[in-house]
Amino acid sequence: MENQVRIPVRTLAEYVYKSGSIVSGFRTTSSFTEGSRIHREVQKTYSEHDQSEVFLKTEIKYEGLIFNIEGRCDGLLVNGDSTTIDEIKSTSLNLDLIDEETNLAHWAQAECYGYMYMKDQNLDIINIQLTYVQKTSGDIKRFIRTRTYGELKKVMMNMVSAFAPYARLRLENELKRDQSIKELKFPFDQYRIGQRQLAGSVYKTIQEGKTIFANAPTGIGKTISTIFPSVKAIGEGHLRKLFYLTAKTTTRQTAEEAFSQLFANGLHMKVVSITAKDKVCFTEQGICNNEHCEFADGYYDRINEAVLDILHNENTLDRLCIEKYAYKHSVCPFEFSLDLAYAADTVICDYNYIFDPKVSLKRLIDDHKKETVLLVDEAHNLVDRGREMFSSTLEKAPFLQLKREYRGRSKGIYEITKQVNDYFINIRKQAEPSKTVEFKEPLGEFNQLVLEFIDHAEKELLRESPGNSDVLLEAYFAAQNWQRISKLFDERFILYAEVGRNEVKLKQFCLDPSYLIKYAGKNFKSRIYFSATLSPIGYYMDMLGGEKEDYVLGIPSPFSSKQSQIKIQSLSTRFKDRDDSIKPIVKTLSETIEEKPGNYLIFFPSYLYLNSVLEEWNHGNPGIPTIVQGAGMTDVQREEFLESFKPGRSGSLVGFAVLGGVFSEGVDLKGDRLNGVIVVGVGLPQIGFERDLIKQHFSLTGKNGYDYAYVYPGMNKVLQAGGRLIRSEKDTGTIVLIDDRYLQHKYQNLLPDIWKGYTIF
């Protein structure tokens, strides 16, 4: 029924009663795993007549709405004629700091369960108990109240009435949304070649709740071809929500533009974009507490009104829109965007909000995931991003600094940091004269020290002492991440130490992220992995957790091989030959531009190589405008770089850039804005310790370790860079591949079919 509102007990209680300020610098809530363990420990003390994890639900009618409220109460305690609802909360706070009024949402949650049980059992009176457990000491503090059925019914009706405006707005928006989707047409007069096939495959995958790996070429319009069928699936009841996941700002903007086209065609839908905290912070300091930031101070007292306001008036909840309403209601724009993510129909955000265990959207409950699709754009990027997310590093230096800072100040911090620092020193002694040490097993003793450091650091940070340094907070977060990853550590990881003269770095390095990527996405209804360079498909299915029953789609390029002239220069760009290659590369670039003047991008495997060729190029071609990608460019500098590629230029422009950088993928220089791409090398990652670990790991599992560690990731960068050239049926241009390995069978097989009609330079 259209007026049905499904809501978990906790969501209802927190919406109505959560108050106060954001404290993002240090959060005292236990992890879900730790909280679950503490719950079980308390529940073990219950008598044989008591019950734990009791499912309760009720239906409440209010002003034309029907609220279906449900949840599991931690404890149902029965002693003769007396019944008690027990709500267990774990905390890092000192129990002396907790009283009956510390958190009204906790009482509200317990009272919801009390009302539902009384209604089911026709009880007149019940006890409501809050059980707080100090997670470090295990100490317990309880509060208990006795409530009548009439009192709890009044509490429930007050909560429902407070939630009703939000629920009604959501229902009204969903009704408008579904009606608009029924009438929504594809935003272009006709589908491009391959576009209808991709859209149909995405829809079928969602309908069947499956996973698809789609290798779809640049230029067919992948973004709209995945978004449009997903939106249609929402309108037809197959989905409630979609996440569009990106690796870079440029692809996020493409998704926003696709929704703008649908809005212009009549779509009514709430689409929120999450922008990184450091980019939207109004204070530019990122310190979220009531002392440093007026937008964090009292945030939860104002957020409901802000959410209602923006949802009532806007569909496109992008960065500018969120900042406008955040100023209006004096709320933190980043936290505002996270709260809107739970209310919106579509969320456009970075991969890490779904896959990274440090920052994922924790309030996405499994029931909602089952009605949500993940659209993973440029999915080839998720392999290395996954490795980063599931790896963790701890270094010696912060612990040595903390040992010195807290000596005579905090016995606990001083002693535990001394022990951690001593452990690092022992590793350094073991490593001499080697610079790296691999460990066959996790370091149990070290992991225990890290746990003890976390406990001591929490206690110190809770004191809110003005003398607490940023180093303590940073070390605390690093230690938490270490502990989090240590629980995931298995044969897909390796533990190693990197030792310098004064520094020791320990790293839990994820060699194969496939299992954890698959696990992070498993509870969602459907997963759509797509890219123009998901090739070889077997490698990417393997690395992204694919299974035999998953769908695989390969769409041939809609463009003619006549649109691009492909040339290969048989020249060694291997590290040992790079000095000798500089002049031939410059000669090739000069001859190419002389033959066909225009705008060119030339990509290098490293900044060092780029700068070496640039010096020679500038020496011989002072009259040709040349722009260079710099390390750490700002968004404005990147935009200026791209805007330099103007159509109809009378002369030529050369842009020097790096493979795998911001300009080698997700950049759309249509028509005459780009006339040629030159790729130096085959893109192989620099030979190094970690890449060799990846090679060894996959070799031991029966795969070609060198290809997995070097060749496939490298050639992906080449294909992405070359893909910048032909973006539509009218584009033409030249691609020059400079490396003798392009003539080898292995590399030939990895080239797109439309590149295989090459000539040798």
Salt bridges, closest charged atoms under 4 A:
GLU14 OE2 - ARG10 NE 3.06
GLU34 OE2 - ARG37 NH2 2.87
GLU41 OE2 - LYS44 NZ 3.46
GLU63 OE1 - ARG168 NH2 3.66
ASP74 OD2 - HIS39 NE2 3.38
GLU87 OE2 - LYS89 NZ 3.15
GLU100 OE1 - ARG145 NE 3.13
GLU101 OE2 - ARG145 NH2 3.15
GLU111 OE2 - ARG147 NE 3.70
GLU174 OE2 - ARG170 NH2 4.00
ASP178 OD1 - ARG177 NE 2.89
GLU256 OE2 - ARG252 NE 3.78
ASP309 OD2 - LYS328 NZ 2.70
ASP309 OD2 - HIS329 NE2 2.73
GLU323 OE2 - ARG319 NE 3.18
GLU335 OE2 - ARG27 NH2 3.45
ASP339 OD1 - ARG363 NH2 2.74
ASP345 OD1 - ARG177 NH1 2.75
ASP350 OD1 - ARG385 NH2 2.40
ASP356 OD2 - LYS358 NZ 3.31
ASP366 OD1 - LYS369 NZ 3.86
ASP367 OD2 - ARG6 NH2 3.92
GLU371 OE1 - ARG240 NH1 3.39
GLU378 OE1 - HIS380 ND1 3.73
ASP384 OD1 - ARG387 NH1 2.90
ASP384 OD1 - ARG691 NH2 3.11
ASP422 OD2 - LYS418 NZ 3.07
GLU458 OE2 - LYS135 NZ 3.13
GLU460 OE1 - ARG463 NH1 2.59
ASP490 OD2 - ARG492 NH1 2.42
GLU491 OE2 - ARG492 NH1 3.61
GLU498 OE1 - LYS505 NZ 3.48
ASP542 OD2 - LYS703 NZ 3.59
GLU547 OE2 - LYS518 NZ 2.20
ASP577 OD2 - LYS576 NZ 3.23
GLU591 OE2 - LYS587 NZ 2.62
GLU595 OE1 - LYS567 NZ 3.18
ASP635 OD2 - LYS279 NZ 3.68
ASP635 OD1 - ARG638 NH1 3.60
GLU665 OE2 - LYS248 NZ 3.91
GLU665 OE1 - HIS380 NE2 3.16
ASP668 OD2 - LYS670 NZ 3.88
ASP668 OD1 - ARG727 NE 2.51
GLU690 OE2 - LYS507 NZ 2.84
ASP707 OD1 - LYS746 NZ 2.73
ASP739 OD2 - ARG741 NH2 2.90
ASP740 OD1 - ARG574 NH1 2.97
ASP753 OD1 - LYS756 NZ 3.66
